[in-house]
Amino acid sequence: MTADRTPVIEFRPLERGDLPQLRRWLTAPHVAVWWGTPPADDAATAAKYGPLIGGDDPTALAVAVAASGMAGIDYLIGEPDLVGQGIGPAMITAFLASTFERHPGCRAVVVDVDPENRASWRALEKAGFRRIYDGDLFDPEEGVTERTLVHRIDRDDVEPSSRPPSDAEV
């Protein structure tokens, strides 16, 4: 932790050796309630997340930047004893800085959250996101329409000390 008790957060690419741990996290009750049915076994985990590691999927480190200059992130805290310790907002803030650094054309990050997942949307708000939508969205993976909260943060809303300058600021 830093002097102000903010957790130090670092990111690294997902590796094949991480897949058993990822499956364990996805099966943890506090994660599965929000992430849906976890992969049934290690082979299913490798089939679903392996392409993210091998570069066969356009998603990199759980970030996809579209031509529109928007990125989306997903996140979870897999270890139950780390929930409620301030890791979420710190992790999100650090990942924003990394996202804006790696993707200079990215103007904003958006996140959709289940309205019942208060811990998640509160972490976003503590990291500076603002709610821009509260209503029904169609989930093509599940084939259902569900109430969803959408949060957004613009590059300009991120503290200058925690983000690199945009091309316009250089």
MILUMMI-13416 format. One record per residue: x, y, z of N, C-alpha, C, O in turn. Coordinates in Angstrom, 1 decimal, always signed. Example, Ala and Ser with C-alpha at 12.3 -4.5 7.8 and 13.67 -1.06 7.14 Angstrom:
2
((+13.2; -5.7; +7.8); (+12.3; -4.5; +7.8); (+13.2; -3.3; +7.8); (+14.2; -3.3; +8.5))
((+12.8; -2.2; +7.1); (+13.7; -1.1; +7.1); (+12.9; +0.0; +7.9); (+13.4; +1.1; +8.0))
***
This chain:
170
((+0.8; -1.2; +0.0); (+0.0; +0.0; +0.0); (+0.9; +1.2; +0.0); (+2.0; +1.2; +0.5))
((+0.3; +2.3; -0.5); (+1.0; +3.6; -0.6); (+0.8; +4.3; +0.8); (+0.1; +3.8; +1.7))
((+1.5; +5.4; +1.0); (+1.4; +6.1; +2.2); (+0.0; +6.5; +2.6); (-0.4; +6.6; +3.7))
((-0.9; +6.8; +1.5); (-2.3; +7.2; +1.8); (-3.2; +5.9; +1.8); (-4.4; +6.0; +1.8))
((-2.6; +4.7; +2.0); (-3.3; +3.5; +2.1); (-4.0; +3.0; +0.9); (-4.8; +2.1; +0.9))
((-3.6; +3.6; -0.3); (-4.2; +3.1; -1.6); (-3.4; +1.9; -2.0); (-2.2; +1.9; -2.0))
((-4.1; +0.8; -2.3); (-3.4; -0.4; -2.8); (-2.6; -0.1; -4.0); (-3.0; +0.6; -4.9))
((-1.4; -0.7; -4.1); (-0.6; -0.6; -5.3); (-1.1; -1.7; -6.3); (-1.1; -2.9; -5.9))
((-1.5; -1.3; -7.5); (-2.1; -2.2; -8.5); (-1.2; -2.3; -9.7); (-0.8; -1.2; -10.2))
((-0.9; -3.5; -10.1); (-0.1; -3.7; -11.4); (-0.9; -4.6; -12.3); (-1.7; -5.4; -11.8))
((-0.7; -4.5; -13.6); (-1.3; -5.4; -14.5); (-0.3; -6.2; -15.3); (+0.8; -5.7; -15.6))
((-0.6; -7.4; -15.7); (+0.2; -8.1; -16.6); (-0.7; -9.0; -17.5); (-1.9; -9.2; -17.1))
((-0.2; -9.4; -18.6); (-1.1; -10.2; -19.5); (-1.5; -11.5; -18.8); (-0.7; -12.1; -18.1))
((-2.7; -12.0; -19.1); (-3.2; -13.3; -18.7); (-2.3; -14.3; -19.4); (-2.0; -14.2; -20.6))
((-1.9; -15.4; -18.6); (-1.0; -16.4; -19.2); (-1.8; -17.8; -19.0); (-2.7; -17.9; -18.2))
((-1.4; -18.7; -19.8); (-2.0; -20.1; -19.7); (-2.0; -20.6; -18.3); (-2.9; -21.3; -17.9))
((-0.9; -20.4; -17.6); (-0.8; -20.9; -16.2); (-1.8; -20.2; -15.3); (-2.0; -20.7; -14.2))
((-2.4; -19.1; -15.7); (-3.4; -18.4; -14.8); (-4.8; -19.1; -15.0); (-5.6; -18.8; -14.1))
((-5.0; -19.9; -16.0); (-6.4; -20.4; -16.2); (-7.0; -21.2; -15.1); (-8.2; -21.0; -14.8))
((-6.3; -22.0; -14.4); (-6.9; -22.7; -13.2); (-7.3; -21.7; -12.1); (-8.4; -21.9; -11.5))
((-6.5; -20.7; -11.9); (-6.9; -19.7; -10.9); (-8.1; -18.9; -11.4); (-9.0; -18.6; -10.6))
((-8.1; -18.5; -12.7); (-9.2; -17.8; -13.2); (-10.5; -18.6; -13.0); (-11.5; -18.0; -12.7))
((-10.4; -19.9; -13.3); (-11.6; -20.8; -13.2); (-12.1; -20.8; -11.7); (-13.3; -20.7; -11.4))
((-11.1; -20.9; -10.8); (-11.4; -20.9; -9.4); (-12.1; -19.6; -9.0); (-13.1; -19.6; -8.3))
((-11.6; -18.4; -9.5); (-12.3; -17.2; -9.2); (-13.7; -17.1; -9.8); (-14.6; -16.7; -9.1))
((-13.8; -17.6; -11.0); (-15.2; -17.5; -11.7); (-16.2; -18.4; -11.0); (-17.4; -18.2; -11.1))
((-15.7; -19.5; -10.3); (-16.6; -20.3; -9.6); (-16.9; -19.9; -8.1); (-17.8; -20.4; -7.5))
((-16.2; -18.9; -7.7); (-16.4; -18.4; -6.3); (-17.8; -17.8; -6.2); (-18.2; -17.0; -7.1))
((-18.6; -18.1; -5.2); (-20.0; -17.6; -5.2); (-20.1; -16.1; -5.3); (-21.0; -15.6; -6.0))
((-19.2; -15.3; -4.7); (-19.3; -13.8; -4.8); (-19.0; -13.3; -6.2); (-19.4; -12.2; -6.5))
((-18.4; -14.1; -7.1); (-18.1; -13.7; -8.5); (-19.2; -14.4; -9.4); (-19.7; -13.7; -10.3))
((-19.5; -15.6; -9.2); (-20.4; -16.3; -10.1); (-21.8; -15.7; -10.1); (-22.5; -15.8; -11.2))
((-22.2; -15.1; -9.0); (-23.5; -14.5; -9.0); (-23.6; -13.4; -10.1); (-24.7; -13.1; -10.5))
((-22.5; -12.8; -10.4); (-22.5; -11.7; -11.4); (-22.0; -12.1; -12.7); (-22.3; -11.4; -13.7))
((-21.2; -13.1; -12.8); (-20.5; -13.5; -14.1); (-21.2; -14.6; -14.7); (-20.8; -15.0; -15.8))
((-22.2; -15.2; -14.1); (-22.9; -16.3; -14.7); (-22.2; -17.7; -14.6); (-21.3; -17.8; -13.7))
((-22.7; -18.6; -15.3); (-22.2; -20.0; -15.2); (-20.7; -20.0; -15.6); (-20.4; -19.7; -16.7))
((-19.9; -20.5; -14.6); (-18.5; -20.6; -14.9); (-18.2; -21.8; -15.9); (-19.0; -22.7; -16.0))
((-17.0; -21.8; -16.5); (-16.6; -22.9; -17.3); (-16.6; -24.2; -16.4); (-16.3; -24.2; -15.3))
((-17.1; -25.3; -17.0); (-17.3; -26.6; -16.3); (-16.0; -27.2; -15.8); (-16.0; -27.9; -14.8))
((-14.9; -27.0; -16.6); (-13.7; -27.6; -16.2); (-12.5; -26.9; -16.8); (-12.7; -25.8; -17.5))
((-11.3; -27.4; -16.6); (-10.1; -26.6; -17.1); (-10.1; -26.5; -18.7); (-9.7; -25.5; -19.2))
((-10.6; -27.6; -19.3); (-10.7; -27.6; -20.8); (-11.6; -26.5; -21.3); (-11.3; -25.8; -22.3))
((-12.8; -26.4; -20.6); (-13.7; -25.3; -21.0); (-13.2; -23.9; -20.7); (-13.4; -23.0; -21.5))
((-12.4; -23.8; -19.6); (-11.8; -22.5; -19.3); (-10.8; -22.2; -20.4); (-10.8; -21.0; -20.9))
((-10.0; -23.1; -20.8); (-9.0; -22.9; -21.9); (-9.7; -22.6; -23.2); (-9.2; -21.7; -23.9))
((-10.8; -23.2; -23.5); (-11.5; -23.0; -24.7); (-12.0; -21.5; -24.8); (-12.0; -20.9; -25.8))
((-12.6; -21.1; -23.6); (-13.2; -19.8; -23.6); (-12.2; -18.6; -23.5); (-12.3; -17.6; -24.2))
((-11.1; -18.8; -22.7); (-10.2; -17.7; -22.4); (-8.8; -17.9; -23.1); (-8.1; -16.9; -23.2))
((-8.5; -19.1; -23.6); (-7.3; -19.3; -24.3); (-7.1; -18.3; -25.5); (-6.0; -17.8; -25.7))
((-8.1; -18.1; -26.3); (-7.9; -17.2; -27.4); (-7.5; -15.7; -27.0); (-6.8; -15.0; -27.8))
((-7.8; -15.4; -25.8); (-7.4; -14.0; -25.3); (-5.9; -14.0; -25.0); (-5.3; -13.0; -25.1))
((-5.4; -15.2; -24.7); (-4.0; -15.3; -24.4); (-3.1; -15.4; -25.7); (-2.1; -14.8; -25.8))
((-3.6; -16.2; -26.6); (-2.9; -16.5; -27.8); (-3.0; -15.4; -28.9); (-2.3; -15.5; -29.9))
((-3.8; -14.4; -28.6); (-3.9; -13.3; -29.6); (-4.9; -13.6; -30.7); (-5.0; -12.9; -31.7))
((-5.7; -14.7; -30.6); (-6.6; -15.1; -31.6); (-7.9; -14.3; -31.5); (-8.7; -14.3; -32.4))
((-8.1; -13.6; -30.4); (-9.3; -12.8; -30.1); (-8.8; -11.3; -30.1); (-7.8; -11.0; -29.6))
((-9.7; -10.4; -30.6); (-9.3; -9.0; -30.6); (-9.3; -8.4; -29.2); (-8.8; -7.2; -29.1))
((-9.8; -9.0; -28.2); (-9.7; -8.5; -26.8); (-8.4; -8.6; -26.2); (-7.8; -9.7; -26.2))
((-7.8; -7.6; -25.8); (-6.5; -7.6; -25.1); (-6.6; -7.2; -23.7); (-7.1; -6.1; -23.4))
((-6.1; -8.0; -22.8); (-6.2; -7.7; -21.4); (-7.5; -7.2; -20.9); (-7.6; -6.3; -20.1))
((-8.6; -7.8; -21.5); (-10.0; -7.4; -21.1); (-10.4; -6.0; -21.6); (-11.3; -5.5; -21.0))
((-9.6; -5.5; -22.5); (-10.0; -4.2; -23.1); (-10.2; -4.3; -24.6); (-9.3; -4.9; -25.3))
((-11.2; -3.7; -25.0); (-11.5; -3.6; -26.5); (-11.7; -2.2; -26.8); (-12.7; -1.6; -26.3))
((-10.9; -1.6; -27.7); (-11.1; -0.2; -28.1); (-11.6; -0.3; -29.5); (-11.0; -0.8; -30.4))
((-12.8; +0.3; -29.7); (-13.4; +0.3; -31.0); (-13.0; +1.6; -31.8); (-12.4; +2.5; -31.2))
((-13.3; +1.6; -33.0); (-12.9; +2.8; -33.8); (-13.6; +4.1; -33.3); (-13.1; +5.2; -33.6))
((-14.6; +3.9; -32.5); (-15.3; +5.1; -32.0); (-14.5; +5.8; -30.9); (-14.9; +6.9; -30.4))
((-13.4; +5.2; -30.5); (-12.6; +5.8; -29.4); (-13.1; +5.4; -28.0); (-12.8; +6.1; -27.1))
((-13.9; +4.4; -27.9); (-14.5; +3.9; -26.7); (-13.9; +2.6; -26.3); (-13.5; +1.8; -27.2))
((-13.7; +2.4; -25.0); (-13.2; +1.1; -24.5); (-14.2; +0.6; -23.5); (-14.9; +1.4; -22.9))
((-14.2; -0.7; -23.3); (-15.0; -1.3; -22.3); (-14.2; -2.2; -21.4); (-13.2; -2.8; -21.9))
((-14.4; -2.3; -20.1); (-13.7; -3.1; -19.3); (-14.6; -4.0; -18.4); (-15.7; -3.7; -18.2))
((-14.1; -5.2; -18.1); (-14.7; -6.0; -17.1); (-13.7; -6.3; -16.1); (-12.5; -6.2; -16.3))
((-14.1; -6.6; -14.9); (-13.2; -6.8; -13.8); (-13.8; -7.6; -12.7); (-15.1; -7.8; -12.7))
((-13.0; -8.2; -11.9); (-13.5; -8.9; -10.7); (-12.4; -9.0; -9.7); (-11.2; -8.9; -10.0))
((-12.8; -9.2; -8.5); (-11.8; -9.5; -7.4); (-12.1; -10.9; -7.0); (-13.1; -11.3; -6.4))
((-11.2; -11.8; -7.3); (-11.4; -13.2; -7.2); (-11.2; -13.7; -5.7); (-11.9; -14.7; -5.3))
((-10.4; -13.1; -5.0); (-10.2; -13.6; -3.6); (-11.2; -12.9; -2.6); (-11.2; -11.7; -2.5))
((-12.0; -13.7; -2.0); (-13.1; -13.2; -1.1); (-12.6; -12.3; +0.0); (-13.2; -11.3; +0.3))
((-11.4; -12.6; +0.5); (-10.9; -11.7; +1.6); (-10.4; -10.4; +1.2); (-10.1; -9.5; +2.0))
((-10.3; -10.2; -0.1); (-9.9; -8.9; -0.7); (-11.1; -8.0; -1.0); (-10.9; -6.8; -1.3))
((-12.3; -8.5; -1.0); (-13.5; -7.7; -1.3); (-13.7; -6.7; -0.1); (-13.6; -7.1; +1.0))
((-14.1; -5.5; -0.5); (-14.4; -4.5; +0.5); (-13.1; -3.8; +1.1); (-13.2; -3.2; +2.2))
((-12.0; -4.0; +0.5); (-10.7; -3.5; +1.0); (-10.2; -2.3; +0.2); (-9.1; -1.8; +0.5))
((-11.0; -1.7; -0.7); (-10.6; -0.6; -1.5); (-9.8; -1.0; -2.7); (-9.3; -0.1; -3.5))
((-9.7; -2.3; -3.0); (-9.0; -2.7; -4.1); (-9.7; -2.4; -5.4); (-9.1; -2.0; -6.4))
((-11.0; -2.5; -5.5); (-11.8; -2.3; -6.7); (-11.6; -0.9; -7.3); (-11.2; -0.8; -8.4))
((-11.9; +0.2; -6.5); (-11.7; +1.5; -7.1); (-10.2; +1.7; -7.5); (-9.9; +2.4; -8.5))
((-9.3; +1.2; -6.7); (-7.8; +1.4; -7.0); (-7.5; +0.7; -8.3); (-6.7; +1.2; -9.1))
((-8.0; -0.5; -8.4); (-7.7; -1.3; -9.6); (-8.3; -0.7; -10.8); (-7.6; -0.6; -11.9))
((-9.5; -0.2; -10.7); (-10.2; +0.4; -11.9); (-9.4; +1.7; -12.3); (-9.2; +1.9; -13.4))
((-9.0; +2.5; -11.3); (-8.3; +3.8; -11.6); (-7.0; +3.5; -12.2); (-6.6; +4.1; -13.2))
((-6.3; +2.5; -11.7); (-5.0; +2.1; -12.4); (-5.2; +1.6; -13.8); (-4.4; +1.9; -14.7))
((-6.2; +0.8; -14.0); (-6.5; +0.2; -15.3); (-6.9; +1.3; -16.3); (-6.5; +1.2; -17.5))
((-7.6; +2.3; -15.8); (-7.9; +3.5; -16.7); (-6.6; +4.1; -17.2); (-6.5; +4.4; -18.4))
((-5.7; +4.4; -16.3); (-4.5; +5.0; -16.7); (-3.7; +4.2; -17.7); (-3.2; +4.7; -18.7))
((-3.7; +2.9; -17.5); (-3.1; +1.9; -18.4); (-3.8; +1.9; -19.8); (-3.2; +1.9; -20.8))
((-5.1; +1.9; -19.7); (-5.9; +1.9; -21.0); (-5.7; +3.2; -21.8); (-5.4; +3.1; -23.0))
((-5.7; +4.3; -21.1); (-5.5; +5.6; -21.9); (-4.1; +5.7; -22.4); (-3.8; +6.3; -23.4))
((-3.1; +5.1; -21.7); (-1.7; +5.1; -22.1); (-1.5; +4.3; -23.3); (-0.9; +4.7; -24.3))
((-2.1; +3.0; -23.3); (-1.9; +2.1; -24.4); (-2.7; +2.4; -25.6); (-2.4; +2.0; -26.7))
((-3.8; +3.2; -25.4); (-4.7; +3.5; -26.5); (-5.0; +5.0; -26.5); (-6.0; +5.5; -26.1))
((-4.0; +5.8; -27.1); (-4.2; +7.2; -27.1); (-5.4; +7.7; -27.8); (-5.9; +8.8; -27.5))
((-6.0; +7.0; -28.7); (-7.2; +7.4; -29.4); (-8.5; +7.1; -28.6); (-9.6; +7.5; -29.0))
((-8.3; +6.5; -27.4); (-9.5; +6.2; -26.6); (-9.9; +7.5; -25.8); (-9.1; +8.1; -25.1))
((-11.1; +7.9; -26.1); (-11.7; +9.1; -25.4); (-12.5; +8.8; -24.2); (-12.6; +9.7; -23.3))
((-13.0; +7.5; -24.0); (-13.8; +7.2; -22.9); (-13.8; +5.7; -22.6); (-13.6; +4.9; -23.5))
((-14.2; +5.3; -21.4); (-14.4; +4.0; -21.0); (-15.8; +3.8; -20.5); (-16.2; +4.6; -19.7))
((-16.5; +2.8; -20.9); (-17.8; +2.5; -20.5); (-17.9; +1.1; -19.9); (-17.2; +0.2; -20.3))
((-18.8; +0.9; -18.9); (-18.9; -0.3; -18.2); (-20.4; -0.6; -18.0); (-21.1; +0.4; -17.5))
((-20.9; -1.8; -18.2); (-22.3; -2.1; -17.9); (-22.2; -3.0; -16.6); (-21.4; -3.9; -16.5))
((-23.2; -2.8; -15.7); (-23.2; -3.4; -14.4); (-24.6; -3.9; -14.1); (-25.6; -3.1; -14.4))
((-24.8; -5.0; -13.5); (-26.1; -5.4; -12.9); (-26.4; -4.5; -11.8); (-25.6; -4.3; -10.9))
((-27.6; -3.9; -11.8); (-28.0; -3.0; -10.8); (-28.0; -3.5; -9.4); (-27.8; -2.8; -8.4))
((-28.1; -4.9; -9.2); (-28.0; -5.5; -7.9); (-26.6; -5.6; -7.4); (-26.3; -5.8; -6.2))
((-25.6; -5.4; -8.3); (-24.2; -5.5; -7.9); (-23.7; -4.2; -7.4); (-22.9; -3.5; -8.0))
((-24.2; -3.8; -6.2); (-23.9; -2.5; -5.6); (-22.4; -2.3; -5.4); (-21.9; -1.2; -5.7))
((-21.7; -3.3; -5.0); (-20.2; -3.1; -4.8); (-19.5; -2.7; -6.1); (-18.6; -1.9; -6.1))
((-19.9; -3.3; -7.2); (-19.3; -3.0; -8.5); (-19.6; -1.6; -8.9); (-18.7; -0.8; -9.3))
((-20.9; -1.2; -8.9); (-21.1; +0.2; -9.4); (-20.7; +1.2; -8.4); (-20.4; +2.4; -8.8))
((-20.6; +0.9; -7.1); (-20.0; +1.9; -6.2); (-18.5; +2.0; -6.4); (-17.9; +3.1; -6.3))
((-17.8; +0.9; -6.8); (-16.4; +1.0; -7.1); (-16.1; +1.9; -8.3); (-15.2; +2.7; -8.3))
((-17.0; +1.7; -9.3); (-16.9; +2.6; -10.5); (-17.1; +4.1; -10.1); (-16.3; +4.9; -10.6))
((-18.1; +4.4; -9.3); (-18.4; +5.7; -8.9); (-17.2; +6.3; -8.1); (-16.8; +7.5; -8.3))
((-16.6; +5.5; -7.2); (-15.5; +5.9; -6.4); (-14.2; +6.2; -7.3); (-13.4; +7.0; -7.0))
((-14.2; +5.5; -8.5); (-13.1; +5.7; -9.4); (-13.4; +6.9; -10.4); (-12.6; +7.2; -11.3))
((-14.5; +7.5; -10.3); (-14.8; +8.7; -11.1); (-15.8; +8.5; -12.2); (-16.2; +9.5; -12.9))
((-16.3; +7.3; -12.4); (-17.3; +7.0; -13.4); (-18.7; +7.7; -13.0); (-19.0; +7.9; -11.8))
((-19.4; +8.1; -14.0); (-20.8; +8.6; -13.8); (-21.8; +7.6; -14.5); (-21.5; +7.1; -15.6))
((-22.9; +7.5; -13.9); (-24.0; +6.6; -14.5); (-24.6; +7.4; -15.6); (-25.0; +8.6; -15.4))
((-24.7; +6.8; -16.8); (-25.3; +7.4; -17.9); (-26.5; +6.8; -18.4); (-27.3; +7.3; -19.3))
((-26.8; +5.6; -17.9); (-28.0; +4.8; -18.3); (-28.5; +3.9; -17.2); (-27.6; +3.2; -16.6))
((-29.7; +3.8; -17.0); (-30.4; +2.9; -16.1); (-31.6; +2.4; -16.8); (-32.6; +3.1; -16.8))
((-31.5; +1.2; -17.4); (-32.7; +0.7; -18.2); (-32.4; -0.6; -18.7); (-31.4; -1.3; -18.4))
((-33.3; -1.0; -19.7); (-33.2; -2.4; -20.2); (-32.2; -2.4; -21.4); (-32.2; -1.5; -22.3))
((-31.4; -3.5; -21.4); (-30.5; -3.7; -22.6); (-30.6; -5.2; -22.9); (-30.8; -6.0; -22.1))
((-30.5; -5.5; -24.2); (-30.5; -6.9; -24.7); (-29.1; -7.5; -24.6); (-28.1; -6.9; -25.0))
((-29.0; -8.6; -23.9); (-27.8; -9.4; -23.8); (-27.7; -10.5; -24.9); (-28.4; -11.5; -24.7))
((-26.9; -10.3; -25.9); (-27.0; -11.3; -27.0); (-26.4; -12.7; -26.6); (-26.8; -13.7; -27.1))
((-25.5; -12.7; -25.6); (-25.0; -14.0; -25.1); (-26.0; -14.8; -24.5); (-26.1; -16.0; -24.7))
((-26.9; -14.2; -23.6); (-27.9; -14.8; -22.9); (-29.2; -14.9; -23.7); (-30.1; -15.7; -23.3))
((-29.4; -14.0; -24.6); (-30.6; -13.9; -25.4); (-31.8; -13.3; -24.6); (-32.9; -13.6; -24.9))
((-31.5; -12.5; -23.7); (-32.5; -11.9; -22.8); (-32.3; -10.4; -22.7); (-31.2; -9.8; -22.9))
((-33.4; -9.7; -22.4); (-33.3; -8.2; -22.1); (-33.3; -8.1; -20.5); (-34.1; -8.7; -19.9))
((-32.3; -7.3; -20.0); (-32.2; -7.2; -18.6); (-32.0; -5.7; -18.2); (-31.4; -5.0; -19.0))
((-32.4; -5.3; -17.0); (-32.1; -4.0; -16.5); (-30.6; -3.9; -16.3); (-30.0; -4.8; -15.7))
((-30.0; -2.9; -16.7); (-28.5; -2.7; -16.7); (-28.2; -1.2; -16.3); (-28.9; -0.3; -16.8))
((-27.2; -1.0; -15.6); (-26.6; +0.3; -15.4); (-25.4; +0.4; -16.3); (-24.6; -0.5; -16.3))
((-25.3; +1.6; -16.9); (-24.1; +1.8; -17.7); (-23.4; +3.1; -17.1); (-24.0; +4.1; -16.9))
((-22.1; +2.9; -16.9); (-21.3; +4.0; -16.4); (-20.2; +4.4; -17.4); (-19.8; +3.6; -18.2))
((-19.8; +5.6; -17.4); (-18.8; +6.1; -18.3); (-17.9; +7.1; -17.6); (-18.2; +7.8; -16.7))
((-16.6; +7.1; -18.1); (-15.6; +8.1; -17.7); (-14.9; +8.5; -18.9); (-14.5; +7.7; -19.7))
((-14.8; +9.8; -19.1); (-14.0; +10.4; -20.2); (-12.6; +10.6; -19.9); (-12.3; +10.8; -18.7))
((-11.7; +10.5; -20.9); (-10.3; +10.8; -20.6); (-10.1; +12.1; -19.8); (-9.2; +12.1; -18.9))
((-10.8; +13.1; -20.2); (-10.6; +14.4; -19.5); (-11.1; +14.4; -18.1); (-10.7; +15.3; -17.3))
((-11.9; +13.4; -17.7); (-12.3; +13.3; -16.3); (-11.3; +12.6; -15.4); (-11.5; +12.6; -14.1))
((-10.3; +11.9; -15.9); (-9.3; +11.2; -15.2); (-8.3; +12.2; -14.7); (-7.8; +13.0; -15.5))
((-7.9; +12.1; -13.4); (-6.9; +13.0; -12.8); (-5.7; +13.0; -13.7); (-5.2; +12.0; -14.1))
((-5.2; +14.2; -14.1); (-4.0; +14.3; -15.0); (-2.8; +13.5; -14.4); (-2.0; +13.0; -15.2))
((-2.7; +13.5; -13.1); (-1.5; +12.8; -12.5); (-1.6; +11.3; -12.7); (-0.6; +10.6; -12.6))
((-2.8; +10.7; -13.0); (-3.0; +9.3; -13.1); (-3.2; +8.8; -14.5); (-3.5; +7.7; -14.8))
((-3.0; +9.8; -15.5); (-3.1; +9.4; -16.9); (-2.1; +10.1; -17.7); (-1.6; +11.2; -17.3))
((-1.7; +9.5; -18.8); (-0.8; +10.1; -19.7); (-1.5; +11.2; -20.5); (-2.7; +11.1; -20.6))
((-0.8; +12.2; -21.1); (-1.5; +13.2; -21.9); (-2.0; +12.6; -23.2); (-1.5; +11.6; -23.7))
((-3.1; +13.2; -23.6); (-3.7; +12.7; -24.9); (-2.8; +13.4; -26.0); (-2.0; +14.3; -25.7))
((-3.0; +13.0; -27.3); (-2.3; +13.6; -28.4); (-2.5; +15.1; -28.4); (-1.5; +15.8; -28.8))
((-3.6; +15.6; -28.1); (-3.9; +17.0; -28.1); (-3.2; +17.7; -27.1); (-3.0; +18.9; -27.2))
((-2.8; +17.1; -26.0); (-2.2; +17.7; -24.8); (-0.7; +17.8; -25.0); (+0.0; +18.5; -24.2))
((-0.1; +17.0; -25.9); (+1.3; +16.9; -26.1); (+1.9; +18.1; -26.8); (+3.1; +18.1; -27.0))
***
